[in-house]
Amino acid sequence: GEEARRLFEKALEIKPDYINAAMNLARLDELEEKPGAAGKRYKDIVATFPDTVPALMALARLAEDEGNQQEQIMWLEKARSADKTELVARVMLAEHYFRKGDIPKVERLLGEMETEHPDQPAVLAFKGRLLMAKREYNRAVPVFKSLIDLFPEQAIGYYLNGLNQLKLGQKKDASASLRKAHELMPEDLNIMVILARAELETGGYEQAMKLSEVIKDVAPKSHQGYEIEGDALMGLQRYQQALGAYDAAWDQAKVRTLLIKRFRANLRVSKGDSFYSPLLDWLVKYPDDVQVRVVLATAYEANDQAEKAVPHYEKIRELQPDNLVALNDLAWIYHTKGDPRALGLAERAYTNDNTLPAVLDTYGWILLNNGQPDKALRLLTEAVKGLPDVPEVNYHYAAALHKVGKHEQAYERLSELLSTSGDFEGRAEAQLLIDQR
């Protein structure tokens, strides 16, 4: 402490440009929690010797501690310029620009890092993350393989590989990779959360439940453990318990995702209209929340309250004129009420997306009922390919076949539909077509 400081100060008296002594005095200031004094010493050093990377990096660290990001970046850039082999500054800068979405700067830094440190784990990790950010998931595969092969005892390779596998739709492989990452870093909250979500994706509800308990222990004030528990319980069809878990999560964080999950769990366990209240209350506070409004409107529709859905769909269209759900569902509701606006809305939905089976079905059925059977059949043929197990779509397709004179094909489809499906919208009309044969 004091003796070391006296010796370093004496050394500087003898040799004022003795960098090591000045650096050690600055470090002593930091240890004694005197960041202002330390910062002044580091700045004095770089004023005389601008390329002193340890001093530049120390100044970047002090700026970060003060929450001064702009100054932190300035010192990191100076450290990077001072030494083309300096890795830590480049990694920190790359992380900063990655968060900002400044991909060109990340690519430039990655090029510099690869030149000097091609096999460092941080460099390989950034290379893979950059490819993922550019949605080049297949190109990221060999990068993460190299990271795992070179550093098999580090969790980062398995973790990033798992994320990439999720993007590629390889859910089981992703779970295996993330389990390995969790094994290597069992206390890492982020890995636990992603692993739990991967388990949920593959139906591993019991495994996700176990992880949720660990997450709650590690981060008792976070909503994530309770939310994952609720998701797992929903998957296990234990809806009342799921609602309790979501309520506990809601107590920790009043966010939209939990609002919607609580609502959907409530739909499973409650009677009457009281479960709509949380969404309606939310929309009083946030009237422009399109996602919540869509959830509310589609729930009204599914529960035979289409008239209550209409004003919400109209509000959504006011906010987002080309919102596909609002266009399609409003077209359907208007059609059932004989409102001539249905055709225009269905056509606009089709113009925005001519591949979605639900849109093809709505537009095709409305066309069929507006005297355009040939065009309707073309659309409904594609709709039934996309939704082969939906009875209503099969009925619409069969009705179009019948309308264009393909009676035998229509009767065959209708007979199969009536014998294999329970109650569905249009069943009576389908039976009538068969009876008129």
Secondary structure, 3 states (H helix, E strand, C coil): CHHHHHHHHHHHHHCCCCHHHHHHHHHHHHHCCCHHHHHHHHHHHHHHCCCCHHHHHHHHHHHHHCCCHHHHHHHHHHHHHHCCCCHHHHHHHHHHHHHHCCHHHHHHHHHHHHHHCCCCHHHHHHHHHHHHHCCCHHHHHHHHHHHHHHCCCCHHHHHHHHHHHHHCCCHHHHHHHHHHHHHHCCCCHHHHHHHHHHHHHCCCHHHHHHHHHHHHHHCCCCCHHHHHHHHHHHHCCCHHHHHHHHHHHHHHCCCHHHHHHHHHHHHHHCCCCHHHHHHHHHHHHCCCCHHHHHHHHHHHHHCCCHHHHHHHHHHHHHHCCCCHHHHHHHHHHHHHCCCCHHHHHHHHHHHHCCCCHHHHHHHHHHHHCCCCHHHHHHHHHHHHHHCCCCHHHHHHHHHHHHHCCCHHHHHHHHHHHHHHCCCCCCHHHHHHHHHCC
